[in-house]
Amino acid sequence: MTSAKAALPLDGLLVLDLTRMLPGAVLVRNLVDLGARVIKVEEPGTGDPMRGVPPLVDGIGVGFRVFFRGVESVALDLTTESGAGAIRAIARHADVLLESFRPGTLARWGLDPAALRARNASLVTLSLPAFASSGASAGAPAHDLNVIALSGLLASLPGHGADVPRLQVADVSSGLLATSSLLAALLARARTGRGLHVEQPLVTGSLPFLTWAYAEASLPASAASGGDLLSGDVPAYHVYGCADGKRIALGALEPKFFSALVAALGLSSLAGDGLSRGAGGAEAGATLAARFASRPAADWVALGAATGVPLTIVNDAAHALDDPRVAEAAGVERPSGGSASFRTHGPVLLRDIERPPLAAAPTLGNSTSKVLTEFGL
């Protein structure tokens, strides 16, 4: 682990954040964790809509409290010349500008990313539109549910599109992809001295999950048949009920794991059926289901540990951070909301770097006067 006094990778980097909602929030938290200074520009009176997304702690959404720790908030009305002028002035000194408005919106206020880079040649700008700004859907509004529906991801999830997932998969994934894109753009700037524009549409957040599904759908039926091993239809990759009502997840895609499991259970005759979707697989699955149902989940976790087989308890969110394997990786934090605190995860990038404690998420406009004064406004 590096020294607490060592510089973080993005120390000294000034980021101007004009984004709204989760994709930008994921990106911002990653940049703050890497040492960047982030000035978040919010609409006076209301601020980022994430402030109001429940559950609320002291009137502010926990998502906002988690993702915007260590950020400075400036309240500006970008539809006014004074607000837009302040952005232009700060952008002249910034390293990065992030935005998630519909294509063309910033240009109406004189804040087009290309125009800002014309005044500051080293500025890197990054846009987070719903769809590609040059495509047929440019400017169309969308949220996570819309893009996972369009991309085919929703139909690939349990329920086959009939159920609305509680997880914002594309939002989070596009924010993570945007982090990689931005770091690559900063590396290019370090080599050339010039900034560039990067675009990370929300819809791209679905794509890494669909590589196999797209390929299988486009292959002839003879080639695609049996290619989907991750649907829970094979006994080696399945969730089983236990005697105490809990569930256990078996992730034994490699034959060596499945063979070790069935040997430990005295069921070695099933070793060749772990990935079978035919009659043999159905029989093996039924046999395993009956065996798992005969004992509590803790016994199966212990068996997995003893045999080296990937067998894990199915936790809900209320208990996941109690599991040391999750807690150690998550770096559990307890952000304060004033009268209450709650558990959440810590940094997701470069976890092993020691960081100074992050300040609480800002109140709306808490740094407006300080920042405007700093930049001569």
C-alpha atoms as one frame of an Amber mdcrd trajectory, in Angstrom:
protein
   0.000   0.000   0.000   1.358   3.404  -0.889   2.074   6.082   1.684  -0.770
   8.349   2.696   1.461  11.277   1.694   1.909  10.009  -1.865   0.131  12.003
  -4.556  -3.026  10.462  -5.943  -2.973   9.883  -9.722  -5.206  12.860 -10.546
  -3.992  15.307  -7.884  -4.087  18.840  -9.282  -6.653  18.014 -11.990  -9.577
  20.467 -12.103 -12.887  19.004 -13.315 -15.978  21.067 -14.085 -19.030  18.820
 -13.781 -22.237  19.801 -15.590 -23.734  16.292 -15.578 -26.980  15.132 -14.036
 -28.020  11.742 -12.637 -26.173   8.452 -12.227 -23.761   7.980 -15.176 -22.080
  11.302 -14.409 -22.191  10.589 -10.688 -20.326   7.286 -11.101 -17.695   9.024
 -13.216 -17.329  11.908 -10.752 -16.868   9.632  -7.748 -14.147   7.726  -9.602
 -12.337  10.979 -10.433 -12.573  12.241  -6.844 -11.255   8.918  -5.540  -8.305
   9.293  -7.916  -7.528  12.745  -6.505  -9.230  15.188  -8.873 -10.848  18.400
  -7.675 -14.458  18.465  -8.923 -16.609  21.590  -9.089 -20.201  20.496  -9.629
 -22.493  23.020 -11.298 -26.131  22.709 -10.219 -29.354  24.506 -11.003 -30.233
  27.046  -8.292 -33.080  25.990  -6.053 -33.297  22.343  -7.154 -29.809  21.063
  -7.892 -29.006  17.681  -9.394 -32.170  15.513  -9.435 -30.176  12.830  -7.595
 -30.548  14.950  -4.471 -34.193  13.936  -4.367 -33.937  10.243  -5.297 -34.959
   8.125  -2.260 -34.065   6.781   0.170 -33.380  10.159   1.747 -31.158  10.963
   4.710 -31.871  14.398   6.174 -33.754  15.227   2.986 -30.965  14.291   0.551
 -30.811  11.079  -1.487 -28.236   8.560  -0.311 -26.987   8.186  -3.878 -26.062
  11.858  -3.981 -24.404  11.572  -0.582 -22.283   8.624  -1.747 -21.263   9.647
  -5.257 -20.623  13.330  -4.588 -18.468  13.110  -1.492 -15.528  15.476  -1.699
 -17.182  17.635  -4.396 -17.732  21.414  -4.381 -21.196  22.630  -5.416 -21.734
  25.847  -7.372 -25.287  27.003  -8.116 -25.519  28.690 -11.535 -28.356  29.304
 -13.989 -26.765  28.386 -17.303 -29.641  29.923 -19.257 -28.472  33.368 -18.150
 -25.444  35.185 -19.517 -23.971  35.545 -16.043 -24.242  31.787 -15.434 -22.915
  30.824 -18.857 -20.171  33.429 -18.550 -19.060  31.925 -15.258 -18.733  28.514
 -16.922 -16.647  29.983 -19.721 -14.378  31.694 -17.203 -13.839  28.566 -15.086
 -13.433  26.364 -18.186 -10.454  28.472 -19.276  -8.593  27.110 -16.231 -10.114
  23.615 -16.083  -8.593  20.378 -17.274 -11.872  18.534 -17.866 -15.497  19.485
 -18.491 -18.225  16.851 -18.130 -21.775  17.280 -19.419 -24.902  15.192 -20.018
 -27.287  17.614 -21.726 -29.063  16.687 -24.942 -26.920  17.426 -28.015 -27.150
  21.089 -28.979 -28.311  22.353 -25.583 -24.972  23.752 -24.466 -24.447  25.388
 -27.860 -27.619  27.451 -27.333 -26.012  28.908 -24.207 -22.671  29.540 -25.877
 -21.086  26.597 -24.064 -20.476  24.195 -26.906 -17.577  21.894 -25.961 -15.732
  22.788 -29.180 -16.048  26.499 -28.390 -14.751  25.954 -24.869 -11.766  24.008
 -26.193 -11.075  26.855 -28.638 -10.491  29.092 -25.596  -8.545  26.419 -23.700
  -6.639  24.124 -26.046  -5.770  21.655 -23.282  -9.369  21.191 -22.094 -10.754
  17.652 -22.348 -14.537  17.575 -22.759 -16.713  14.516 -22.224 -20.398  14.140
 -23.072 -22.806  11.546 -21.709 -25.805  11.625 -24.091 -28.403   8.876 -24.168
 -27.530   8.002 -27.776 -24.760   8.927 -30.199 -25.013  12.638 -30.939 -24.587
  12.128 -34.680 -27.068   9.276 -35.063 -30.734   8.981 -35.896 -31.690   9.113
 -32.215 -29.528  12.144 -31.383 -31.287  14.289 -28.794 -33.869  11.662 -27.854
 -34.415  11.377 -24.082 -33.838   8.057 -22.341 -33.157   6.538 -18.961 -31.587
   3.229 -18.015 -34.798   1.260 -18.595 -35.170   2.682 -22.105 -31.669   1.824
 -23.290 -31.575  -1.671 -21.780 -34.926  -2.313 -23.470 -33.701  -1.088 -26.855
 -30.363  -2.885 -26.712 -31.810  -6.312 -25.903 -30.377  -6.421 -22.404 -33.774
  -6.260 -20.684 -35.001  -9.282 -22.641 -31.862 -11.161 -21.590 -32.463 -10.630
 -17.864 -34.587 -12.903 -15.663 -38.223 -12.299 -16.543 -37.320 -11.765 -20.207
 -38.326  -8.129 -20.172 -41.530  -8.537 -18.183 -39.910  -7.321 -14.958 -38.236
  -3.965 -14.300 -34.809  -4.594 -12.755 -33.974  -2.726  -9.558 -30.397  -2.237
 -10.758 -29.407   0.588 -13.116 -27.070  -1.521 -15.196 -26.450   0.752 -18.194
 -26.198   3.879 -16.023 -23.437   2.432 -13.882 -21.667   0.653 -16.723 -21.623
   3.744 -18.954 -20.170   5.764 -16.059 -17.406   3.202 -15.652 -16.752   3.161
 -19.402 -16.646   6.951 -19.363 -13.968   6.791 -16.672 -11.786   4.674 -18.952
 -12.472   6.930 -21.944 -11.610  10.054 -19.983  -8.383   8.624 -18.570  -7.378
   7.638 -22.115  -8.127  11.179 -23.304  -5.992  12.599 -20.494  -3.154  10.283
 -21.484  -3.447  11.508 -25.086  -3.334  15.103 -23.830  -0.208  14.374 -21.829
   1.431  13.234 -25.058   0.166  15.992 -27.381  -0.613  18.909 -25.078  -4.063
  19.252 -26.636  -7.454  18.318 -25.282 -10.086  16.439 -27.244 -13.767  15.605
 -27.053 -14.994  12.208 -25.846 -18.555  10.896 -26.054 -19.876   7.962 -24.022
 -23.569   7.358 -24.854 -25.699   5.749 -22.164 -26.689   2.969 -24.563 -23.069
   1.764 -24.678 -23.434   0.739 -21.047 -25.493  -2.253 -22.216 -23.105  -3.493
 -24.863 -20.389  -5.336 -22.883 -23.086  -7.552 -21.376 -24.466  -8.576 -24.768
 -21.397  -9.796 -26.671 -22.374 -13.458 -26.508 -26.089 -12.789 -26.946 -25.567
 -10.725 -30.120 -23.213 -13.327 -31.550 -25.504 -16.243 -30.769 -28.516 -14.448
 -32.236 -26.669 -13.865 -35.509 -25.223 -17.363 -35.890 -27.004 -20.221 -37.667
 -29.113 -22.275 -35.311 -26.761 -25.244 -35.631 -23.801 -23.153 -34.454 -25.659
 -21.241 -31.747 -27.412 -24.238 -30.233 -26.371 -24.867 -26.659 -24.142 -21.824
 -26.481 -25.869 -20.183 -23.536 -24.480 -21.725 -20.378 -25.286 -18.758 -18.136
 -29.074 -18.945 -18.065 -29.313 -21.355 -15.131 -30.361 -24.209 -17.395 -27.311
 -26.349 -16.633 -26.710 -27.991 -13.238 -23.143 -26.682 -12.862 -24.220 -23.032
 -13.041 -27.370 -22.753 -10.996 -28.956 -21.496  -7.781 -30.268 -24.140  -5.400
 -32.577 -23.939  -2.382 -31.349 -25.180   0.998 -33.030 -26.732   4.029 -33.083
 -23.440   5.975 -34.829 -21.492   3.205 -31.606 -19.829   2.052 -30.133 -20.287
  -1.406 -26.713 -21.333  -2.600 -25.082 -20.363  -5.911 -22.987 -22.949  -7.729
 -20.611 -21.488 -10.323 -18.799 -24.583 -11.586 -18.434 -23.882 -15.315 -15.029
 -25.579 -15.375 -15.452 -29.393 -15.339 -12.825 -29.760 -12.593 -15.037 -27.854
 -10.155 -18.169 -29.817 -10.940 -16.270 -33.108 -10.739 -14.883 -32.144  -7.334
 -18.361 -31.267  -6.074 -20.106 -34.440  -7.174 -17.195 -36.540  -5.903 -17.532
 -34.921  -2.474 -21.252 -35.710  -2.563 -20.709 -39.319  -3.596 -22.332 -38.610
  -6.963 -19.357 -39.050  -9.301 -21.582 -40.601 -11.950 -22.952 -37.101 -12.625
 -19.541 -35.635 -13.469 -20.148 -35.590 -17.231 -23.530 -33.864 -17.003 -22.588
 -30.546 -15.399 -22.970 -28.537 -18.604 -25.601 -30.734 -20.237 -28.927 -29.214
 -21.234 -30.408 -32.570 -22.231 -31.976 -35.371 -20.246 -28.736 -36.113 -18.414
 -28.438 -32.507 -17.296 -32.040 -32.401 -16.128 -31.559 -35.569 -14.085 -28.299
 -34.288 -12.587 -29.928 -30.969 -11.718 -32.844 -32.669  -9.981 -30.473 -34.901
  -8.000 -28.387 -31.922  -6.890 -31.483 -29.911  -6.001 -32.669 -32.686  -3.693
 -29.235 -32.969  -2.092 -28.850 -29.211  -1.507 -32.377 -29.067  -0.051 -31.395
 -31.602   2.609 -28.982 -29.362   4.551 -28.666 -25.694   5.545 -26.741 -23.224
   3.394 -23.865 -22.897   5.873 -23.020 -26.578   5.389 -22.703 -26.071   1.638
 -20.560 -22.961   2.075 -18.258 -25.049   4.269 -18.166 -27.811   1.647 -17.227
 -25.286  -1.021 -14.400 -23.960   1.128 -13.120 -27.472   1.848 -13.200 -28.642
  -1.780 -12.298 -25.406  -3.568 -15.628 -25.393  -5.415 -17.301 -21.983  -6.102
 -20.289 -22.340  -3.762 -21.530 -19.104  -2.191 -24.522 -17.968  -0.217 -27.078
 -15.799  -2.032 -26.989 -12.614   0.056 -29.440  -9.772  -0.088 -28.201  -6.185
   0.142 -29.013  -6.070   3.860 -26.455  -8.787   4.606 -23.884  -8.602   1.791
 -21.576  -6.155   3.582 -21.530  -8.470   6.597 -19.751 -11.053   4.466 -15.999
 -10.467   4.944 -15.252 -11.314   1.306 -17.521  -8.479   0.179 -16.615  -6.078
   2.983 -12.878  -6.400   2.408 -13.244  -5.621  -1.293 -15.855  -2.905  -0.793
 -13.932  -0.886   1.774 -17.104  -0.152   3.728 -17.852   3.520   4.355 -20.386
   5.188   6.629 -21.300   8.572   5.117 -23.024  10.878   7.558 -26.263  12.612
   6.789 -26.147  14.749   9.900 -28.489  12.880  12.194 -27.941   9.474  10.605
 -25.305   7.394   8.846 -25.531   4.406   6.555 -23.271   1.712   5.138 -22.052
   1.720   1.571 -18.991   0.803  -0.479 -15.786   2.771  -0.761 -13.707   3.475
  -3.891 -13.966   1.012  -6.777 -10.718   2.080  -8.519  -7.210   1.730  -7.063
  -8.653   0.597  -3.745  -5.234  -0.025  -2.203  -4.121   3.600  -2.309  -4.453
   5.376   1.035  -6.628   8.445   0.715  -7.447  11.292   3.068 -11.061  11.153
   4.292 -13.508  12.648   1.819 -15.722  15.535   2.850 -19.462  14.943   2.982
 -21.495  15.561  -0.170 -22.052  19.302  -0.532 -25.157  21.275   0.246 -26.520
  22.985  -2.834 -24.290  25.907  -3.804 -22.025  25.567  -0.772 -18.963  26.733
  -2.735 -20.541  29.269  -5.102 -19.008  32.400  -3.592 -15.624  30.788  -2.978
 -15.294  29.405  -6.501 -16.534  32.534  -8.285 -14.110  34.634  -6.281 -11.270
  32.232  -7.033 -11.820  32.668 -10.761 -12.178  36.434 -10.622 -15.951  36.643
 -10.951
